[in-house]
Amino acid sequence: MPGILTVDELTGYISLLFERSDLLSSLYVRGSLADFKRHSSGHVYFSISGTESRVACVLFRSDAGKIPQWPREGDDVLVEGRAGVYGPRGSYQIYARSIRPLGESAQARAKKELLQRLASEGLFDPSAKRRLPDFPEKVAVVTSPTGAAVRDVVKVSSGRFPLCKLVVVPVTVQGAGSAGDIVRGLARGGRIPGVEAVMLVRGGGSREDLNPFDEEEVVRAIRGCPVPVITGLGHQVDRTLADLAADMDAPTPSAAAEALFPSRIEIIRELRAAGDKMARIVFASVMEFSSSLQNNRTCLARAVERSAIIPAEGMLVRLGDRMVNAVKRGVTLSFSSLENAASSLDALSPLKVLSRGFTSCSTPDGGLVSSVSEVSPGDGLNVRFKDGRIITKVAEIYPD
């Protein structure tokens, strides 16, 4: 008969309708937790109920490992997954991918359990915190592009340190699916070339609005970011796990910006103070060096005087005495030699011979006459005595 379907065909057709629906293929369902059981296979089976209806859920082993021990009967939870048809029973169910607590009690238990587990892994260890850059030149801001948080960050950064370039990474910061969006935003912000830090900020809101920042995937994304992360999540009473995992956290986006961006006024003041201090240090060093140089000069002069001048002065005195004595001895020897030469000269002097009664004859032109054969009668002669001379003529010659 036309229009007749088998049970399998009907089930397949209904399954196809579920798969083609955008709403049913990715949904978030809120309800009260019931019949929560962990099977030996590793799968988790449970139900969530509303006021007048209930739907069965299954969390396969691959995703069940993410579910901690906090779920209890009656907890208000948010289930994320897809709706599909379970053919063997002819019913539909939710194939869950995650369960998140919504009630305050469940949230507190979940947060405490996750805190202890992540702390045991060292994700909140203070020694793992990274130092924020002193003078950041490029910062990624992971936040809602239309919220007040981004305006606060821009205002503070432009007033305190306008040299820094801000790159806004747009994400949803509250509501279902925001945790995954934040994780992707942190990954994008950390990979931007030249980024030195990432700011994860959002404006004020209710405590429930901050639930995405207590998600494990957000905490791990913060610790896995390649650059330091600072949070400013618009609350002052309760710190989220994201705050604990961040390298620095602040109560508001403005406070986070003030912590990250240095004040240019303070920088100028510190530079001037440093310049003044440097000038004082240089002046003191110059004065100290000058005094040390003067002392060294005095010590050097005294050392030279003791080691060179005084010994040289004594040596010069001794050399002077020796020179005077040598001169005196030389003069004495010269006088003695002169006397001896004078005596010898005197002994050889013709006057000495003449003083003994001898005379000397010479021709008028000065030629010495030593023999009578050298003159003739009538020749003129000069006859020298010891005290003078006479001019005479030869009258006669008498040879011996």
C-alpha positions as CSV (number, residue, x, y, z in Angstrom):
1,M,0.0,0.0,0.0
2,P,1.3,3.5,-0.8
3,G,2.5,5.5,2.2
4,I,3.2,2.5,4.3
5,L,6.7,2.6,6.1
6,T,8.5,0.1,8.1
7,V,9.6,0.9,11.6
8,D,13.2,1.1,10.5
9,E,12.3,3.5,7.6
10,L,10.3,5.7,10.0
11,T,13.1,5.8,12.5
12,G,15.6,6.6,9.8
13,Y,13.4,9.4,8.4
14,I,13.0,10.9,11.9
15,S,16.8,10.6,12.5
16,L,17.4,12.4,9.2
17,L,15.1,15.2,10.4
18,F,17.1,15.5,13.6
19,E,20.4,15.6,11.7
20,R,19.3,18.3,9.2
21,S,18.0,20.6,11.9
22,D,20.6,23.3,12.9
23,L,18.9,23.7,16.2
24,L,19.0,20.0,17.1
25,S,22.5,19.3,15.9
26,S,24.1,21.8,18.3
27,L,22.1,22.8,21.3
28,Y,22.2,23.7,25.0
29,V,19.5,22.3,27.3
30,R,18.9,23.3,30.8
31,G,17.3,21.0,33.3
32,S,17.4,19.1,36.6
33,L,19.8,16.2,36.8
34,A,18.4,12.7,37.5
35,D,19.4,9.1,37.3
36,F,23.1,9.9,36.9
37,K,25.1,6.6,36.4
38,R,28.6,5.8,35.3
39,H,28.7,2.6,33.4
40,S,31.6,0.1,33.5
41,S,32.0,0.8,29.8
42,G,33.0,4.3,30.7
43,H,29.8,5.9,29.3
44,V,27.6,8.1,31.5
45,Y,23.8,7.8,31.4
46,F,21.5,10.3,33.0
47,S,18.3,12.4,32.4
48,I,17.4,16.0,32.7
49,S,13.9,17.0,33.6
50,G,11.8,20.1,33.3
51,T,8.5,20.9,35.0
52,E,6.4,18.5,32.9
53,S,8.9,16.5,30.8
54,R,12.1,14.5,30.8
55,V,14.7,13.6,28.3
56,A,17.3,10.9,28.4
57,C,21.0,11.7,27.9
58,V,24.2,9.8,27.2
59,L,27.8,11.0,27.5
60,F,30.2,8.7,25.7
61,R,33.5,7.6,27.3
62,S,35.5,10.0,25.1
63,D,33.8,12.9,26.7
64,A,32.9,11.4,30.1
65,G,36.5,11.8,31.3
66,K,35.9,15.6,31.4
67,I,33.0,15.1,33.9
68,P,34.2,15.4,37.6
69,Q,32.5,13.9,40.6
70,W,30.4,16.9,41.5
71,P,27.0,16.0,39.8
72,R,24.3,15.1,42.2
73,E,20.6,14.2,41.9
74,G,18.6,17.4,41.5
75,D,21.4,19.7,40.4
76,D,20.4,22.3,37.9
77,V,22.7,21.7,34.9
78,L,23.3,22.9,31.3
79,V,23.9,20.1,28.9
80,E,25.6,20.8,25.6
81,G,25.4,18.3,22.7
82,R,23.0,17.2,19.9
83,A,19.6,15.6,19.9
84,G,19.2,12.3,18.0
85,V,17.0,9.2,17.8
86,Y,17.8,6.0,19.7
87,G,16.4,3.4,17.3
88,P,16.3,0.3,19.6
89,R,13.9,2.0,21.9
90,G,12.2,4.3,19.4
91,S,13.0,7.4,21.5
92,Y,15.0,10.5,21.1
93,Q,17.8,11.4,23.5
94,I,20.6,14.0,23.9
95,Y,24.1,12.9,22.9
96,A,25.9,15.1,25.4
97,R,29.4,16.5,25.0
98,S,29.6,18.4,28.3
99,I,27.7,19.1,31.5
100,R,28.0,22.4,33.4
101,P,26.5,23.2,36.8
102,L,24.1,26.1,37.0
103,G,22.9,26.2,40.6
104,E,25.1,27.8,43.2
105,S,25.6,24.6,45.2
106,A,26.6,22.6,42.1
107,Q,28.8,25.4,40.8
108,A,30.6,25.7,44.2
109,R,31.2,21.9,44.3
110,A,32.3,21.8,40.7
111,K,34.6,24.8,41.1
112,K,36.2,23.3,44.3
113,E,36.8,20.0,42.7
114,L,38.3,21.5,39.6
115,L,40.4,23.9,41.7
116,Q,41.9,21.0,43.6
117,R,42.5,18.9,40.5
118,L,44.1,21.7,38.6
119,A,46.1,22.9,41.6
120,S,47.6,19.4,41.9
121,E,48.8,19.8,38.3
122,G,50.6,23.0,39.2
123,L,48.4,25.3,37.1
124,F,48.0,27.8,39.9
125,D,51.6,27.6,41.2
126,P,53.0,31.1,41.8
127,S,56.4,30.0,40.6
128,A,54.9,29.4,37.2
129,K,53.7,33.0,36.9
130,R,55.3,35.0,34.1
131,R,56.5,38.5,34.4
132,L,54.5,41.1,32.5
133,P,56.5,43.3,30.1
134,D,57.7,46.6,31.6
135,F,57.0,48.6,28.5
136,P,54.7,46.6,26.2
137,E,54.6,47.8,22.6
138,K,51.8,45.5,21.4
139,V,49.0,43.9,23.5
140,A,46.0,41.7,22.5
141,V,42.7,42.4,24.2
142,V,40.4,39.4,24.3
143,T,37.0,40.7,25.1
144,S,33.6,41.7,23.6
145,P,34.2,44.3,21.0
146,T,31.0,46.2,22.0
147,G,31.4,46.1,25.8
148,A,32.5,48.7,28.2
149,A,35.6,46.7,29.0
150,V,37.4,47.5,25.7
151,R,36.6,51.2,26.0
152,D,38.0,51.2,29.5
153,V,41.2,49.5,28.4
154,V,41.6,51.9,25.4
155,K,41.0,54.9,27.6
156,V,43.6,53.9,30.3
157,S,46.2,52.8,27.8
158,S,46.0,56.0,25.7
159,G,46.3,58.1,28.8
160,R,49.1,56.1,30.5
161,F,51.2,54.6,27.7
162,P,50.0,55.6,24.2
163,L,53.0,54.0,22.5
164,C,51.4,50.6,22.9
165,K,49.4,49.2,20.1
166,L,46.2,47.4,21.1
167,V,44.8,44.5,19.0
168,V,41.2,43.6,20.0
169,V,40.3,39.9,19.6
170,P,36.5,39.8,19.6
171,V,34.8,37.0,21.7
172,T,31.6,36.4,23.6
173,V,32.3,36.7,27.3
174,Q,29.0,35.2,28.7
175,G,26.4,32.7,27.9
176,A,26.4,29.3,26.4
177,G,29.4,28.5,24.2
178,S,31.3,31.5,25.4
179,A,34.0,29.3,27.1
180,G,35.0,27.8,23.7
181,D,35.0,31.2,22.1
182,I,37.3,32.6,24.9
183,V,39.6,29.6,24.4
184,R,39.8,30.3,20.6
185,G,40.3,34.0,21.3
186,L,43.3,33.4,23.7
187,A,44.9,31.1,21.1
188,R,44.5,33.8,18.4
189,G,45.7,36.6,20.6
190,G,48.8,34.7,21.7
191,R,49.8,34.0,18.0
192,I,49.6,37.6,16.8
193,P,53.1,38.6,15.7
194,G,54.8,41.0,18.1
195,V,52.2,40.6,20.9
196,E,53.9,40.7,24.3
197,A,50.9,40.2,26.6
198,V,47.2,39.2,26.4
199,M,44.4,40.9,28.4
200,L,41.3,38.8,29.1
201,V,38.7,41.4,30.3
202,R,35.0,41.9,30.6
203,G,32.8,44.4,32.4
204,G,30.8,43.8,35.6
205,G,27.9,41.4,35.8
206,S,26.3,38.7,37.9
207,R,28.3,35.8,39.3
208,E,26.5,33.5,36.9
209,D,27.9,35.6,34.0
210,L,31.4,34.7,35.1
211,N,30.8,31.0,34.9
212,P,32.7,30.6,31.6
213,F,35.9,31.8,33.4
214,D,35.7,28.8,35.7
215,E,35.7,26.3,32.9
216,E,38.7,24.0,32.7
217,E,39.3,24.6,29.1
218,V,39.6,28.4,29.7
219,V,42.1,27.8,32.6
220,R,44.2,25.5,30.4
221,A,44.1,28.0,27.5
222,I,45.4,30.7,29.8
223,R,48.3,28.6,31.0
224,G,49.0,27.4,27.4
225,C,49.1,31.0,26.0
226,P,52.6,31.7,24.7
227,V,52.7,35.2,26.3
228,P,51.7,36.4,29.8
229,V,48.0,36.8,30.5
230,I,46.4,39.4,32.8
231,T,42.7,39.2,33.7
232,G,40.3,42.0,34.6
233,L,36.9,40.4,34.8
234,G,34.8,43.1,36.4
235,H,34.2,41.6,39.8
236,Q,35.8,42.2,43.2
237,V,34.2,39.6,45.5
238,D,34.9,36.2,44.0
239,R,38.0,35.2,42.0
240,T,37.5,32.9,39.1
241,L,39.7,30.0,38.2
242,A,40.8,32.1,35.3
243,D,42.1,34.8,37.7
244,L,44.0,32.1,39.6
245,A,45.6,30.8,36.5
246,A,46.5,34.2,35.0
247,D,50.0,35.6,35.4
248,M,48.3,38.6,37.0
249,D,44.7,39.4,37.8
250,A,42.9,42.7,38.6
251,P,39.4,43.4,39.8
252,T,38.3,45.4,36.8
253,P,39.4,46.0,33.2
254,S,40.7,49.5,34.1
255,A,42.7,48.1,37.0
256,A,44.2,45.5,34.7
257,A,45.2,48.2,32.2
258,E,46.8,50.3,35.0
259,A,48.7,47.3,36.1
260,L,50.0,46.4,32.6
261,F,50.6,49.9,31.1
262,P,53.2,52.1,32.9
263,S,52.4,55.7,33.5
264,R,54.3,58.0,31.1
265,I,54.2,60.7,33.8
266,E,55.9,58.4,36.3
267,I,58.4,57.3,33.6
268,I,59.3,61.0,33.0
269,R,59.6,61.6,36.7
270,E,61.7,58.5,37.2
271,L,63.9,59.4,34.2
272,R,64.5,62.9,35.7
273,A,65.2,61.5,39.1
274,A,67.6,59.0,37.6
275,G,69.3,61.7,35.6
276,D,69.7,63.8,38.8
277,K,71.0,60.8,40.7
278,M,73.4,60.0,37.9
279,A,74.7,63.5,37.8
280,R,75.3,63.4,41.6
281,I,77.0,60.1,41.3
282,V,79.2,61.3,38.4
283,F,80.1,64.5,40.3
284,A,80.9,62.6,43.4
285,S,82.9,60.1,41.4
286,V,84.8,63.0,39.7
287,M,85.5,64.6,43.1
288,E,86.6,61.3,44.6
289,F,88.8,60.6,41.6
290,S,90.3,64.1,41.7
291,S,91.0,63.8,45.4
292,S,92.5,60.3,44.8
293,L,94.6,61.7,42.0
294,Q,95.9,64.5,44.2
295,N,96.8,62.1,46.9
296,N,98.5,59.8,44.4
297,R,100.4,62.8,43.0
298,T,101.6,63.8,46.5
299,C,102.5,60.2,47.3
300,L,104.3,59.9,44.0
301,A,106.2,63.1,44.5
302,R,107.3,61.9,48.0
303,A,108.2,58.6,46.6
304,V,110.2,60.1,43.8
305,E,111.9,62.5,46.3
306,R,112.7,59.6,48.7
307,S,113.8,57.1,46.0
308,A,115.4,59.4,43.4
309,I,115.9,63.0,44.2
310,I,117.4,62.7,47.7
311,P,119.7,59.9,46.7
312,A,120.6,61.8,43.5
313,E,121.3,64.9,45.5
314,G,123.7,63.0,47.8
315,M,125.3,61.4,44.8
316,L,125.7,64.9,43.2
317,V,127.3,66.3,46.3
318,R,129.7,63.3,46.4
319,L,130.5,63.7,42.7
320,G,131.0,67.5,43.2
321,D,133.4,66.8,46.1
322,R,135.2,64.2,44.0
323,M,135.3,66.6,41.0
324,V,136.7,69.5,43.2
325,N,139.3,67.1,44.6
326,A,140.2,65.9,41.2
327,V,140.5,69.5,39.9
328,K,142.7,70.4,42.9
329,R,144.8,67.4,42.3
330,G,145.0,68.3,38.6
331,V,145.9,71.9,39.4
332,T,148.6,70.8,41.9
333,L,150.0,68.3,39.4
334,S,149.9,71.1,36.7
335,F,151.7,73.5,38.9
336,S,154.3,70.9,39.7
337,S,154.8,70.0,36.1
338,L,155.0,73.7,35.2
339,E,157.6,74.3,37.9
340,N,159.6,71.3,36.6
341,A,159.3,72.6,33.0
342,A,160.3,76.1,34.1
343,S,163.3,74.7,35.9
344,S,164.2,72.7,32.9
345,L,163.6,75.7,30.6
346,D,165.6,77.9,32.9
347,A,168.5,75.4,32.9
348,L,168.5,75.4,29.1
349,S,168.1,79.2,28.7
350,P,171.0,81.0,26.9
351,L,170.7,83.7,29.6
352,K,171.7,81.1,32.1
353,V,174.9,80.6,30.2
354,L,175.4,84.3,29.7
355,S,175.1,84.9,33.4
356,R,178.2,82.8,33.9
357,G,180.3,85.3,31.8
358,F,179.7,83.9,28.3
359,T,178.5,86.0,25.3
360,S,176.7,85.3,22.1
361,C,177.8,86.8,18.7
362,S,175.6,87.2,15.7
363,T,175.8,89.0,12.4
364,P,173.8,92.2,11.8
365,D,171.2,90.2,10.0
366,G,170.8,87.8,13.0
367,G,172.9,84.9,11.9
368,L,174.7,83.1,14.8
369,V,178.4,83.3,14.7
370,S,180.0,80.2,16.2
371,S,183.4,80.3,14.6
372,V,186.1,82.9,13.6
373,S,186.0,81.4,10.2
374,E,182.6,82.8,9.7
375,V,183.7,86.5,9.9
376,S,186.3,88.7,8.3
377,P,188.1,91.8,9.6
378,G,185.8,94.8,9.3
379,D,182.5,92.7,9.7
380,G,180.0,94.1,12.1
381,L,178.9,91.9,15.0
382,N,176.3,92.0,17.6
383,V,177.6,90.8,21.0
384,R,175.0,89.8,23.6
385,F,175.7,89.8,27.3
386,K,173.3,88.7,30.0
387,D,172.1,92.2,30.6
388,G,172.4,93.7,27.0
389,R,174.3,93.8,23.7
390,I,176.9,95.9,21.9
391,I,177.6,96.5,18.2
392,T,181.3,96.2,17.2
393,K,183.6,95.5,14.2
394,V,186.1,92.8,13.7
395,A,189.6,94.4,13.8
396,E,191.7,91.3,13.7
397,I,191.1,87.5,13.7
398,Y,193.2,85.1,15.7
399,P,192.3,81.5,15.0
400,D,193.3,78.9,17.7
